[in-house]
Amino acid sequence: MAESIRILIIDDSPDDQLLYRRALTKGTEVAYDIVGAENGDDGLARMADIRPDCVLLDYSLPGRNGIEVLKRLRALHPFLPVAMLTGQGNETVAVAAMQEGAQNYISKSSITPETLQRAVCVSIEHCAMQKRIFEQRSALESEISVRRQAEKDGQAQLERLSLLQQITRTVSERLDLDSIFQVVVRSLEDRLPVDVACLLLHDGAEQTLTVARMGVKNNALARKFNGAAAHLSLADADADLTRSAHGEFVSISDVSAHAGPFTRQLAEAGLRSLILAPLQVEGEVFAVLAVGRSETDAFDGAEREFLRQLSEHVALAGHQARLYTALQQAYEKLQQTQQAVMQQERLRAVGQMASGIAHDINNALSPVMLYTHSLLETETLSTRARDFLETMQRAVEDVTHTIARLRDFYRQREPQLTLLPMDLNTLARQVIDLTRARWSDMSLQRGVVITV
């Protein structure tokens, strides 16, 4: 206990105050600093200046009685030791005083130096113990609160990790960008949760963002970004949206404070907080994930980090889907090329076969054409026979034209070949000279003379 104890005596009787002073200072080594007050209001007013270690409070006071003063003292100083004094022993008063927080109750008729000093010491020790219990209890409650909050944060983190794992696993099984976006938007709106989630495709060449997938949770906003309104030019877009399209993670605590067309429409739909996370692979941003809530500053640090990690996972899945689509298109083009080559090979084979057939038919028809023409030119025929021969000649000519068309079908002609006019008389003389050895010399060996 301290060497000096400051006591505040609240009693309207100077004689009683003197009695208390003598009782406290008699036969003790403890130094008491005693201050008196004649009524409750005076005692309450002097509390701030005196800062007593213990209060001796008379029950019978003018104005406020001791119980009322005790209530006021407890409201202002919950751990101040108070001993209630009364001229007559009264169990009702004693019970009321103890219920209102008095540490002790003493009848004036039984006061002795020993009893009063002991009452003061017990009151101070009891109140100090109550204060320690309260502090320990407060510290324990604070620790419990901290642990509960940590447990809550840990549970939320586990849920976010589970959501991240689920989305990552689901999108890794998808091979088209639209279904990946659908999974991400639906999962975020249902399980994070958020009031709106959408994905915007970025066209670096055109410098535009196009709303590719909008969540169904906010129908009014979905109607706003429909049709032509889904296309946003970065030249006219919000600065925050442009920053995100250039690869920066953007967190907006209140979109109503931003004047861009995109954030203005979000604010009109009732949204306030907004996260813009770029989907970036190898330095290229091909999409932007936009997530919003209706409260201002509604995303904490853990949620922002979750969305940052999610955007990286979705970016990889989206990049794989784009590569798959490109490979699929290249494969389909290759298949078409292969089919065209195979078709060309088939046509070439058919052409070669047609060439042989045409050659054989032409050889078979040559005598028919020669003898028909000879008969018509040299023989004297009846009208009926001449008609038959002319019919045969026309039929053979038709077959000859058909063979010529087959020859045009299979014969390759260079596209850059230029056709020039020919002098048929000159061509005929050249052919006669070139073939003279065949039709002249060989026929002479058989005794036949051919004159041209």
C-alpha positions as CSV (number, residue, x, y, z in Angstrom):
1,M,0.0,0.0,0.0
2,A,1.2,3.6,-0.7
3,E,3.0,5.6,2.0
4,S,0.4,8.4,1.8
5,I,-3.3,7.8,1.3
6,R,-5.5,10.7,0.2
7,I,-9.0,10.5,1.8
8,L,-12.0,12.5,0.8
9,I,-14.6,12.8,3.6
10,I,-18.1,13.8,2.5
11,D,-20.1,14.6,5.7
12,D,-22.2,17.6,6.6
13,S,-21.1,17.3,10.3
14,P,-17.8,19.0,11.2
15,D,-17.7,17.0,14.4
16,D,-17.9,13.7,12.5
17,Q,-15.2,14.8,10.1
18,L,-12.9,15.6,13.0
19,L,-13.7,12.2,14.5
20,Y,-12.7,10.5,11.3
21,R,-9.5,12.5,11.0
22,R,-8.4,11.5,14.6
23,A,-9.4,7.9,14.1
24,L,-7.3,7.6,10.8
25,T,-4.2,9.3,12.2
26,K,-4.1,7.6,15.6
27,G,-1.6,4.8,16.1
28,T,-0.5,4.2,12.5
29,E,2.6,4.7,10.4
30,V,0.5,5.4,7.3
31,A,0.3,9.1,6.3
32,Y,-3.2,10.2,5.5
33,D,-3.9,13.3,3.4
34,I,-7.5,14.1,4.4
35,V,-9.8,16.6,2.6
36,G,-13.4,17.3,3.7
37,A,-16.6,18.2,1.8
38,E,-19.9,19.2,3.5
39,N,-22.3,17.9,0.9
40,G,-22.4,15.6,-2.1
41,D,-22.3,18.3,-4.8
42,D,-19.2,19.8,-3.2
43,G,-17.5,16.4,-3.0
44,L,-18.3,15.6,-6.6
45,A,-17.0,19.0,-7.7
46,R,-13.7,18.5,-5.9
47,M,-13.0,15.0,-7.2
48,A,-11.0,16.1,-10.3
49,D,-8.7,18.2,-8.2
50,I,-8.3,15.9,-5.2
51,R,-8.1,12.5,-7.0
52,P,-8.6,10.6,-3.7
53,D,-7.5,7.1,-3.0
54,C,-10.7,6.4,-0.9
55,V,-14.0,8.2,-0.1
56,L,-15.7,8.1,3.2
57,L,-19.3,8.9,2.3
58,D,-22.0,9.8,4.9
59,Y,-25.5,8.4,4.0
60,S,-27.4,11.4,5.5
61,L,-26.4,14.4,3.4
62,P,-28.3,17.6,2.6
63,G,-29.7,17.6,-1.0
64,R,-28.5,14.4,-2.4
65,N,-28.3,11.5,0.0
66,G,-25.3,9.1,0.1
67,I,-26.8,6.6,-2.3
68,E,-27.4,9.2,-5.0
69,V,-23.9,10.6,-4.6
70,L,-22.5,7.0,-4.7
71,K,-24.3,6.4,-8.0
72,R,-22.8,9.5,-9.4
73,L,-19.3,8.6,-8.2
74,R,-19.6,5.1,-9.7
75,A,-20.6,6.6,-13.1
76,L,-17.6,8.9,-13.1
77,H,-15.1,6.7,-11.3
78,P,-16.0,3.0,-11.4
79,F,-12.9,1.8,-9.5
80,L,-12.8,4.4,-6.7
81,P,-13.0,2.8,-3.2
82,V,-16.0,4.1,-1.2
83,A,-17.0,3.3,2.4
84,M,-20.5,4.2,3.4
85,L,-21.0,5.8,6.9
86,T,-24.3,6.1,8.7
87,G,-25.4,7.3,12.1
88,Q,-27.6,4.3,12.7
89,G,-27.1,0.7,11.6
90,N,-29.6,-0.1,8.8
91,E,-29.5,-3.3,6.8
92,T,-31.6,-1.8,4.0
93,V,-29.1,1.1,3.6
94,A,-26.2,-1.4,3.8
95,V,-27.7,-3.6,1.1
96,A,-28.4,-0.6,-1.2
97,A,-24.9,0.8,-0.7
98,M,-23.3,-2.5,-1.5
99,Q,-25.5,-3.0,-4.6
100,E,-24.4,0.5,-5.9
101,G,-20.7,-0.4,-5.5
102,A,-19.7,0.6,-2.0
103,Q,-16.7,-1.5,-0.8
104,N,-17.7,-1.2,2.9
105,Y,-20.4,-0.1,5.2
106,I,-19.7,1.3,8.7
107,S,-22.0,2.5,11.5
108,K,-20.7,5.7,13.1
109,S,-21.4,4.3,16.6
110,S,-18.9,1.4,16.0
111,I,-16.1,3.5,14.6
112,T,-12.7,3.0,16.3
113,P,-9.3,3.8,14.9
114,E,-8.7,0.2,14.1
115,T,-12.1,-0.4,12.4
116,L,-11.9,2.8,10.3
117,Q,-8.3,2.2,9.2
118,R,-9.1,-1.4,8.4
119,A,-12.2,-0.4,6.5
120,V,-10.2,2.1,4.4
121,C,-7.4,-0.5,3.7
122,V,-9.9,-3.2,2.8
123,S,-11.9,-0.9,0.5
124,I,-8.7,0.1,-1.3
125,E,-7.5,-3.4,-1.7
126,H,-10.9,-4.7,-2.7
127,C,-11.3,-2.0,-5.3
128,A,-7.8,-2.6,-6.6
129,M,-8.6,-6.3,-7.0
130,Q,-11.8,-5.4,-8.9
131,K,-9.9,-3.1,-11.2
132,R,-7.3,-5.9,-11.9
133,I,-10.1,-8.4,-12.6
134,F,-11.8,-5.9,-14.9
135,E,-8.5,-5.2,-16.7
136,Q,-7.8,-8.9,-17.1
137,R,-11.3,-9.5,-18.2
138,S,-11.1,-6.7,-20.7
139,A,-7.7,-8.0,-22.0
140,L,-9.2,-11.5,-22.3
141,E,-12.3,-10.2,-24.1
142,S,-10.0,-8.2,-26.4
143,E,-7.9,-11.2,-27.1
144,I,-11.0,-13.3,-27.7
145,S,-12.3,-10.6,-30.1
146,V,-8.9,-10.5,-31.9
147,R,-8.9,-14.3,-32.2
148,R,-12.5,-14.4,-33.4
149,Q,-11.7,-11.8,-36.0
150,A,-8.5,-13.7,-36.9
151,E,-10.6,-16.9,-37.2
152,K,-13.2,-15.0,-39.3
153,D,-10.5,-13.6,-41.5
154,G,-8.9,-17.0,-41.8
155,Q,-12.2,-18.6,-42.7
156,A,-12.8,-15.9,-45.3
157,Q,-9.4,-16.4,-46.7
158,L,-10.0,-20.2,-46.9
159,E,-13.3,-19.5,-48.7
160,R,-11.5,-17.2,-51.2
161,L,-8.8,-19.7,-51.8
162,S,-11.4,-22.4,-52.3
163,L,-13.2,-20.1,-54.7
164,L,-9.9,-19.4,-56.5
165,Q,-9.2,-23.1,-56.8
166,Q,-12.7,-23.8,-58.1
167,I,-12.6,-21.1,-60.7
168,T,-9.1,-22.1,-61.8
169,R,-10.0,-25.7,-62.1
170,T,-13.2,-25.0,-64.0
171,V,-11.7,-22.5,-66.5
172,S,-8.7,-24.8,-67.1
173,E,-11.2,-27.3,-68.5
174,R,-12.7,-24.8,-70.9
175,L,-11.3,-24.2,-74.3
176,D,-13.3,-21.2,-75.4
177,L,-13.0,-17.7,-74.1
178,D,-16.8,-17.0,-73.7
179,S,-17.4,-20.0,-71.4
180,I,-14.4,-19.0,-69.3
181,F,-15.8,-15.5,-68.9
182,Q,-19.2,-16.9,-68.0
183,V,-17.7,-19.1,-65.2
184,V,-15.7,-16.2,-63.7
185,V,-18.6,-13.8,-63.7
186,R,-21.1,-16.2,-62.3
187,S,-18.8,-17.5,-59.6
188,L,-17.8,-14.0,-58.4
189,E,-21.4,-12.8,-58.2
190,D,-22.6,-15.8,-56.3
191,R,-19.7,-16.6,-54.0
192,L,-17.5,-13.6,-53.3
193,P,-20.0,-12.0,-53.5
194,V,-20.3,-8.8,-55.6
195,D,-23.1,-6.8,-57.0
196,V,-21.8,-6.8,-60.5
197,A,-19.0,-8.5,-62.4
198,C,-18.2,-8.1,-66.1
199,L,-15.3,-8.8,-68.5
200,L,-14.3,-6.4,-71.3
201,L,-12.2,-7.5,-74.3
202,H,-9.3,-5.2,-75.2
203,D,-8.4,-4.5,-78.8
204,G,-5.0,-3.0,-78.8
205,A,-5.1,-2.1,-82.5
206,E,-8.4,-0.4,-82.4
207,Q,-7.9,1.0,-78.8
208,T,-11.3,-0.2,-77.7
209,L,-12.9,-2.2,-74.9
210,T,-15.9,-4.4,-75.6
211,V,-18.2,-5.8,-72.9
212,A,-17.9,-9.5,-73.6
213,R,-19.8,-10.9,-70.6
214,M,-22.0,-9.1,-68.0
215,G,-23.3,-10.7,-64.9
216,V,-27.1,-11.2,-64.5
217,K,-27.2,-9.8,-60.9
218,N,-27.7,-6.2,-62.1
219,N,-30.2,-6.3,-65.0
220,A,-30.4,-2.5,-65.3
221,L,-26.6,-2.3,-65.9
222,A,-26.7,-5.2,-68.3
223,R,-29.3,-3.4,-70.4
224,K,-27.1,-0.3,-70.4
225,F,-24.1,-2.1,-72.0
226,N,-26.0,-3.8,-74.8
227,G,-25.5,-3.5,-78.5
228,A,-23.5,-0.5,-79.6
229,A,-23.1,0.7,-76.0
230,A,-21.0,-2.4,-75.3
231,H,-18.1,-0.8,-77.3
232,L,-16.0,1.7,-75.4
233,S,-13.3,3.8,-77.1
234,L,-10.2,4.3,-74.9
235,A,-9.8,7.7,-76.4
236,D,-13.1,8.8,-74.7
237,A,-13.0,6.3,-71.8
238,D,-12.3,6.9,-68.1
239,A,-8.6,7.5,-67.1
240,D,-8.9,4.5,-64.7
241,L,-10.3,2.2,-67.4
242,T,-7.4,3.3,-69.7
243,R,-4.9,2.6,-67.0
244,S,-6.3,-0.9,-66.5
245,A,-6.2,-1.5,-70.3
246,H,-2.5,-0.7,-70.1
247,G,-1.9,-3.3,-67.4
248,E,-2.4,-1.5,-64.1
249,F,-4.6,-2.9,-61.2
250,V,-7.0,-0.2,-60.3
251,S,-9.1,0.1,-57.1
252,I,-11.8,2.9,-56.9
253,S,-13.4,3.5,-53.5
254,D,-16.2,5.7,-54.9
255,V,-17.1,5.8,-58.6
256,S,-19.5,8.7,-58.1
257,A,-16.4,10.9,-57.7
258,H,-15.2,10.0,-61.2
259,A,-16.6,11.7,-64.3
260,G,-15.9,9.1,-67.0
261,P,-18.7,7.6,-69.1
262,F,-18.1,4.0,-67.9
263,T,-18.0,4.9,-64.1
264,R,-20.9,7.3,-64.5
265,Q,-23.1,4.6,-65.8
266,L,-22.0,2.3,-63.0
267,A,-22.9,5.1,-60.5
268,E,-26.3,5.5,-62.1
269,A,-26.9,1.8,-61.6
270,G,-26.2,2.2,-57.8
271,L,-22.6,1.0,-57.7
272,R,-19.9,2.7,-55.7
273,S,-16.8,0.6,-55.2
274,L,-15.0,-0.8,-58.3
275,I,-12.0,-3.0,-59.0
276,L,-10.4,-3.1,-62.5
277,A,-8.0,-6.0,-62.9
278,P,-6.2,-6.5,-66.3
279,L,-5.9,-10.0,-67.8
280,Q,-2.4,-9.8,-69.0
281,V,0.0,-12.4,-70.5
282,E,3.5,-11.7,-71.7
283,G,2.9,-7.9,-71.4
284,E,-0.3,-8.0,-73.5
285,V,-3.6,-7.1,-72.0
286,F,-6.4,-8.9,-73.8
287,A,-9.2,-8.3,-71.3
288,V,-10.2,-6.4,-68.2
289,L,-12.1,-7.8,-65.2
290,A,-14.5,-5.2,-63.6
291,V,-16.0,-6.0,-60.2
292,G,-18.3,-3.6,-58.2
293,R,-20.3,-3.3,-55.0
294,S,-22.9,-0.8,-54.0
295,E,-21.1,0.3,-50.8
296,T,-18.2,2.8,-50.9
297,D,-14.7,1.4,-50.1
298,A,-16.2,-2.1,-49.9
299,F,-13.1,-4.1,-50.9
300,D,-10.6,-4.8,-48.3
301,G,-6.9,-5.7,-48.9
302,A,-7.5,-9.4,-48.9
303,E,-10.2,-9.2,-51.5
304,R,-8.1,-7.0,-53.7
305,E,-5.3,-9.4,-53.5
306,F,-7.7,-12.3,-54.3
307,L,-8.9,-10.5,-57.4
308,R,-5.4,-9.7,-58.4
309,Q,-4.5,-13.4,-58.2
310,L,-7.7,-14.4,-59.9
311,S,-7.0,-12.1,-62.8
312,E,-3.6,-13.8,-63.3
313,H,-5.1,-17.3,-63.3
314,V,-8.0,-16.3,-65.6
315,A,-5.4,-14.6,-67.9
316,L,-3.5,-17.8,-68.3
317,A,-6.6,-19.8,-69.0
318,G,-7.8,-17.2,-71.5
319,H,-4.5,-17.2,-73.2
320,Q,-4.6,-21.0,-73.5
321,A,-8.1,-20.7,-74.9
322,R,-7.0,-18.2,-77.5
323,L,-4.1,-20.3,-78.5
324,Y,-6.4,-23.3,-78.8
325,T,-8.8,-21.3,-81.0
326,A,-5.9,-20.1,-83.2
327,L,-4.6,-23.7,-83.5
328,Q,-8.0,-25.0,-84.3
329,Q,-8.5,-22.4,-87.0
330,A,-5.0,-23.2,-88.4
331,Y,-5.8,-26.9,-88.4
332,E,-9.2,-26.3,-90.1
333,K,-7.4,-24.2,-92.8
334,L,-4.8,-27.0,-93.2
335,Q,-7.5,-29.5,-93.6
336,Q,-9.1,-27.4,-96.3
337,T,-5.8,-27.1,-98.0
338,Q,-5.2,-30.8,-97.8
339,Q,-8.7,-31.5,-99.2
340,A,-8.0,-29.0,-102.1
341,V,-4.7,-30.8,-102.8
342,M,-6.3,-34.2,-102.7
343,Q,-9.1,-33.0,-105.0
344,Q,-6.5,-31.6,-107.4
345,E,-4.7,-34.9,-107.4
346,R,-7.9,-36.7,-108.1
347,L,-8.6,-34.4,-110.9
348,R,-5.1,-34.8,-112.3
349,A,-5.5,-38.6,-112.2
350,V,-8.9,-38.3,-113.9
351,G,-7.3,-36.0,-116.5
352,Q,-4.5,-38.5,-117.2
353,M,-7.1,-41.2,-117.6
354,A,-9.2,-39.0,-119.8
355,S,-6.1,-38.2,-121.9
356,G,-5.5,-41.8,-122.6
357,I,-9.2,-42.4,-123.4
358,A,-9.4,-39.4,-125.7
359,H,-6.2,-40.5,-127.5
360,D,-7.7,-44.0,-128.1
361,I,-11.0,-42.7,-129.2
362,N,-9.3,-40.2,-131.5
363,N,-7.2,-43.0,-133.1
364,A,-10.3,-45.1,-133.6
365,L,-12.3,-42.2,-135.2
366,S,-9.5,-41.1,-137.5
367,P,-10.2,-43.8,-140.2
368,V,-13.9,-43.1,-140.0
369,M,-13.4,-39.4,-140.5
370,L,-10.9,-40.0,-143.3
371,Y,-13.0,-42.5,-145.3
372,T,-16.2,-40.6,-144.8
373,H,-14.6,-37.4,-146.1
374,S,-13.1,-39.3,-149.0
375,L,-16.3,-41.0,-150.0
376,L,-18.2,-37.7,-149.9
377,E,-15.6,-35.9,-152.0
378,T,-14.6,-38.6,-154.6
379,E,-17.5,-41.0,-155.0
380,T,-20.8,-40.6,-156.9
381,L,-23.4,-41.5,-154.3
382,S,-27.1,-41.6,-154.1
383,T,-28.9,-38.9,-152.1
384,R,-29.8,-41.3,-149.4
385,A,-26.2,-42.7,-149.1
386,R,-24.8,-39.1,-149.1
387,D,-27.2,-38.2,-146.2
388,F,-26.1,-41.2,-144.2
389,L,-22.4,-40.3,-144.7
390,E,-23.0,-36.7,-143.8
391,T,-24.8,-37.8,-140.6
392,M,-21.9,-40.0,-139.8
393,Q,-19.5,-37.1,-140.4
394,R,-21.4,-34.8,-138.1
395,A,-21.5,-37.5,-135.4
396,V,-17.8,-38.0,-135.7
397,E,-17.2,-34.3,-135.6
398,D,-19.3,-34.1,-132.4
399,V,-17.2,-36.8,-130.8
400,T,-14.1,-35.0,-131.9
401,H,-15.3,-31.8,-130.2
402,T,-16.1,-33.7,-127.0
403,I,-12.6,-35.1,-127.1
404,A,-11.2,-31.6,-127.5
405,R,-13.1,-30.5,-124.5
406,L,-11.7,-33.4,-122.5
407,R,-8.2,-32.4,-123.6
408,D,-8.9,-28.8,-122.4
409,F,-10.0,-30.3,-119.1
410,Y,-6.9,-32.2,-118.3
411,R,-4.3,-30.1,-120.1
412,Q,-2.7,-27.5,-117.8
413,R,-2.4,-24.1,-119.1
414,E,-0.1,-21.5,-117.5
415,P,-2.1,-18.5,-116.4
416,Q,0.6,-16.1,-117.7
417,L,0.4,-17.7,-121.2
418,T,-0.5,-15.1,-123.9
419,L,-2.3,-16.2,-127.0
420,L,-1.2,-14.7,-130.3
421,P,-2.8,-14.7,-133.8
422,M,-1.5,-17.3,-136.2
423,D,-1.3,-17.5,-140.1
424,L,-2.9,-20.8,-140.9
425,N,-1.4,-21.0,-144.4
426,T,2.1,-20.5,-143.0
427,L,1.3,-23.1,-140.3
428,A,0.1,-25.6,-142.9
429,R,3.3,-25.2,-145.0
430,Q,5.4,-25.7,-141.9
431,V,3.5,-28.9,-140.9
432,I,3.9,-30.3,-144.5
433,D,7.6,-29.7,-144.5
434,L,8.0,-31.2,-141.0
435,T,6.1,-34.3,-141.9
436,R,7.2,-34.8,-145.5
437,A,9.5,-37.7,-144.6
438,R,6.5,-39.6,-143.2
439,W,3.8,-39.0,-145.8
440,S,6.1,-38.7,-148.9
441,D,9.2,-40.8,-148.6
442,M,7.6,-43.7,-146.8
443,S,4.8,-43.8,-149.3
444,L,7.2,-43.9,-152.2
445,Q,8.8,-47.0,-150.8
446,R,5.4,-48.7,-151.2
447,G,5.1,-47.4,-154.7
448,V,2.6,-44.6,-153.8
449,V,3.1,-41.0,-155.0
450,I,1.5,-38.2,-152.9
451,T,1.4,-34.7,-154.4
452,V,0.6,-31.7,-152.3
